[in-house]
Amino acid sequence: MDDVAIIGAGLAGLTCGLALQRAGYAVIWLDKSRGLGGRLATRRLHNTRVDHGVRYWAPSHPKLRSLSQQLVEQGVLQPWPVQRYQQQQGRLVPQPLAQPVYSAELGLNAIAKALAAQAEPQADGFYRQHRAIALQQTDAWQITCETPEGSRQLSARAVVMALPAPQILPLLADQVAQPQLAALRAVDYAPSLSLMAGFSHRLDLNAEAWMIEPARSSPIDWIGLDSSKRGADAPPALVLQSRADFAALYLDAPDLQTAVPPLLQAAQQVLSDFSIPTWWQIHRWRYAFVQRAYPAAAMTFDDRPLVCCGDWCQAPDSAWRNLDAAYASGIAAAEAVCHLISVAP
Ligand SMILES: Cc1cc2nc3c(=O)[nH]c(=O)nc-3n(C[C@H](O)[C@H](O)[C@H](O)COP(=O)(O)OP(=O)(O)OC[C@H]3O[C@@H](n4cnc5c(N)ncnc54)[C@H](O)[C@@H]3O)c2cc1C
């Protein structure tokens, strides 16, 4: 039996597990996906790669800033010389960047791969395509997982659930008390759609790397020239990320392709020489950005060796959001687990 099973290998889960390994615990990670990193997501398509989750890497947390430096030295990250524009009264107005912005030539998912490479033992601790579907606490925790080969049981002394709160709820529904379930239910996420689109002509816009924040009336929240992260010869590709209210209209649409024409039309209102892409793919993020957080850096359940974390856990006095919040929460969860295991009978 392992000491700690981390369910969810996004930034929060990876951070938590690595901190626990440094403290001497045996850790395994389970993730429902084939890859690691969660919303640090990159898709390979049409002879290129596209970041369809996190837009760019610009952390504020001092520990993540030093990680940026390490990853630059390792060649994983590069400064992204991006020009930021805001659409104001139909014009694209250049804006300053608040902080240095990084991208990864192989896609931002490379950050998750670099973190996973720090784990011990490197390959054995990661159970990919393992979707946790039930939890039971006996002497230890029994975790039932769905895998491509069928159902599988894993056990551990402690469990960390590093998932969006709405994905934790069904797993803990018959495990924890009503007030804790109510606190999980109170967490709210905004959805987003990411449209990835390729073009046969250059899309320079007076800058080789650019991103645009369209006017508030647009269904598009953000457009980035994704191909400018991939080197000079990369085929031109954009990522368009929708606003939450637009995504909400399509969350349960049987055919997500119906969201594509209105997004392409909206892009034409932002980019004057916008033409129909040569290819596109669209992805639905049901839990993209935290709207209402849980007011602590991690969620604990009295003395039980069970901790929840993720970007939705934000201490009331904390300035951390999104990736910074996921990181801070992963560290807080690791500290909580160390305490809980040390007091366990
Ligand atoms: C389109 C988009 C753009 C964004 N852009 C930015 C940005 O530019 N900057 C920024 O700071 N933040 C951005 N964010 C937010 C950022 O991605 C998140 O705050 C952060 O990645 C959350 O990390 P996490 O580890 O908490 O969760 P996640 O990354 O969601 O990780 C959760 C993991 O749990 C796994 N999982 C879920 N259910 C199960 C289960 N039952 N069993 C096993 N595994 C399971 C998932 O596969 C996933 O790997 C963006 C998000 C989106 C969607």
The ligand as an SDF file (V2000), in Angstrom:
LIG
                    3D

 53 58  0  0  0  0  0  0  0  0999 V2000
   -9.1800   27.6940  -21.4810 C   0  0  0  0  0  0  0  0  0  0  0  0
   -8.4500   27.9990  -20.2040 C   0  0  0  0  0  0  0  0  0  0  0  0
   -7.4610   28.9830  -20.1650 C   0  0  0  0  0  0  0  0  0  0  0  0
   -6.7870   29.2640  -18.9800 C   0  0  0  0  0  0  0  0  0  0  0  0
   -5.7860   30.1930  -18.9900 N   0  0  0  0  0  0  0  0  0  0  0  0
   -5.0910   30.4340  -17.8650 C   0  0  0  0  0  0  0  0  0  0  0  0
   -3.9720   31.3180  -17.8680 C   0  0  0  0  0  0  0  0  0  0  0  0
   -3.5840   31.8580  -18.9070 O   0  0  0  0  0  0  0  0  0  0  0  0
   -3.3540   31.5730  -16.6850 N   0  0  0  0  0  0  0  0  0  0  0  0
   -3.7460   30.9680  -15.5150 C   0  0  0  0  0  0  0  0  0  0  0  0
   -3.1530   31.2220  -14.4520 O   0  0  0  0  0  0  0  0  0  0  0  0
   -4.7510   30.0830  -15.5000 N   0  0  0  0  0  0  0  0  0  0  0  0
   -5.4470   29.8070  -16.6350 C   0  0  0  0  0  0  0  0  0  0  0  0
   -6.4590   28.9070  -16.6160 N   0  0  0  0  0  0  0  0  0  0  0  0
   -6.8400   28.2940  -15.3230 C   0  0  0  0  0  0  0  0  0  0  0  0
   -5.8330   27.1750  -14.9740 C   0  0  0  0  0  0  0  0  0  0  0  0
   -5.8050   26.2800  -16.0440 O   0  0  0  0  0  0  0  0  0  0  0  0
   -6.2840   26.4540  -13.7050 C   0  0  0  0  0  0  0  0  0  0  0  0
   -6.4960   27.3700  -12.6580 O   0  0  0  0  0  0  0  0  0  0  0  0
   -5.2480   25.4060  -13.2270 C   0  0  0  0  0  0  0  0  0  0  0  0
   -4.6560   24.7410  -14.2990 O   0  0  0  0  0  0  0  0  0  0  0  0
   -5.9730   24.4530  -12.2770 C   0  0  0  0  0  0  0  0  0  0  0  0
   -5.1150   23.3860  -11.9020 O   0  0  0  0  0  0  0  0  0  0  0  0
   -5.6830   22.2390  -10.9710 P   0  0  0  0  0  0  0  0  0  0  0  0
   -4.5740   21.2970  -10.7340 O   0  0  0  0  0  0  0  0  0  0  0  0
   -6.3860   22.8420   -9.7970 O   0  0  0  0  0  0  0  0  0  0  0  0
   -6.8580   21.5250  -11.8230 O   0  0  0  0  0  0  0  0  0  0  0  0
   -6.7920   20.7250  -13.2390 P   0  0  0  0  0  0  0  0  0  0  0  0
   -5.7150   21.2420  -14.0980 O   0  0  0  0  0  0  0  0  0  0  0  0
   -8.2020   20.7660  -13.7670 O   0  0  0  0  0  0  0  0  0  0  0  0
   -6.4590   19.2460  -12.8010 O   0  0  0  0  0  0  0  0  0  0  0  0
   -7.4270   18.3080  -12.3790 C   0  0  0  0  0  0  0  0  0  0  0  0
   -7.0350   16.9270  -12.9050 C   0  0  0  0  0  0  0  0  0  0  0  0
   -7.9520   15.9670  -12.3790 O   0  0  0  0  0  0  0  0  0  0  0  0
   -8.2100   14.9870  -13.3730 C   0  0  0  0  0  0  0  0  0  0  0  0
   -9.4920   14.3390  -13.0120 N   0  0  0  0  0  0  0  0  0  0  0  0
  -10.7340   14.8750  -12.9800 C   0  0  0  0  0  0  0  0  0  0  0  0
  -11.6360   13.9670  -12.5260 N   0  0  0  0  0  0  0  0  0  0  0  0
  -10.9300   12.8250  -12.2490 C   0  0  0  0  0  0  0  0  0  0  0  0
  -11.2850   11.5500  -11.7200 C   0  0  0  0  0  0  0  0  0  0  0  0
  -12.5320   11.2370  -11.3630 N   0  0  0  0  0  0  0  0  0  0  0  0
  -10.3100   10.6120  -11.5780 N   0  0  0  0  0  0  0  0  0  0  0  0
   -9.0140   10.8800  -11.9170 C   0  0  0  0  0  0  0  0  0  0  0  0
   -8.6300   12.1030  -12.4150 N   0  0  0  0  0  0  0  0  0  0  0  0
   -9.5650   13.0550  -12.5750 C   0  0  0  0  0  0  0  0  0  0  0  0
   -8.2530   15.7850  -14.6620 C   0  0  0  0  0  0  0  0  0  0  0  0
   -8.0050   14.9290  -15.7870 O   0  0  0  0  0  0  0  0  0  0  0  0
   -7.1270   16.7860  -14.4270 C   0  0  0  0  0  0  0  0  0  0  0  0
   -5.8840   16.3100  -14.9260 O   0  0  0  0  0  0  0  0  0  0  0  0
   -7.1230   28.5590  -17.8070 C   0  0  0  0  0  0  0  0  0  0  0  0
   -8.0940   27.5530  -17.8420 C   0  0  0  0  0  0  0  0  0  0  0  0
   -8.7310   27.2590  -19.0430 C   0  0  0  0  0  0  0  0  0  0  0  0
   -9.7370   26.1310  -19.0860 C   0  0  0  0  0  0  0  0  0  0  0  0
  1  2  1  0
  2  3  1  0
  2 52  2  0
  3  4  2  0
  4  5  1  0
  4 50  1  0
  5  6  2  0
  6  7  1  0
  6 13  1  0
  7  8  2  0
  7  9  1  0
  9 10  1  0
 10 11  2  0
 10 12  1  0
 12 13  2  0
 13 14  1  0
 14 15  1  0
 14 50  1  0
 15 16  1  0
 16 17  1  0
 16 18  1  0
 18 19  1  0
 18 20  1  0
 20 21  1  0
 20 22  1  0
 22 23  1  0
 23 24  1  0
 24 25  2  0
 24 26  1  0
 24 27  1  0
 27 28  1  0
 28 29  2  0
 28 30  1  0
 28 31  1  0
 31 32  1  0
 32 33  1  0
 33 34  1  0
 33 48  1  0
 34 35  1  0
 35 36  1  0
 35 46  1  0
 36 37  1  0
 36 45  1  0
 37 38  2  0
 38 39  1  0
 39 40  1  0
 39 45  2  0
 40 41  1  0
 40 42  2  0
 42 43  1  0
 43 44  2  0
 44 45  1  0
 46 47  1  0
 46 48  1  0
 48 49  1  0
 50 51  2  0
 51 52  1  0
 52 53  1  0
M  END
$$$$
